[in-house]
């Protein structure tokens, strides 16, 4: 909307939010009615108190980041399938003999 508006966040998505349009310029009233007082906006275009808003980190994103960081630090080991371990190879050699 050319004149901007004030709204309330109703739902948060990955990079955007659905807002209810609360306060707007009367020139935009036709547009607001067409949108049924709701719109989805990218976080890059949302400002709070004149400052840009950062997209919140979801619980799913936090879990992914923790896993990535754990792998990088070596806290998580990659487990090889049993067929690739030395004990399994020794057992196969013993069965052949």
C-alpha positions, 0 to 999 in steps of 0.5 A, a space after each residue: 500500500 502506497 501510504 503504509 499502515 499499522 497492523 497486528 501480527 496474526 501468524 508468523 511464517 518462515 520469512 514473513 508474517 500475516 497481519 491484520 490491518 488496523 490503521 491505514 490512510 483513507 486513500 487506501 481504504 479500497 485496497 484494505 477492503 479488497 484485502 479484507 483487512 489482512 495481508 502477508 508481508 516479508 520481514 524485510 518490509 516490516 518495521 517496529 518503531 521505525 526499526 527493521 524487524 528480524 525474522 524470529 527463529 522457529 523451534 524447528 530452525 533451532 533444532 536444525 542449527 543445534 544439530 549442525 553445530 554439534 556435528 561441526 564440533 564433533 559432539 555427534 558421531 556418524 555411526 557406520 552400518 554394521 556391515 562396514 565394521 571390523 568385527 563383522 568382517 572378522 565374523 565373516 572371515 571366521 564363517 568362511 574357514 
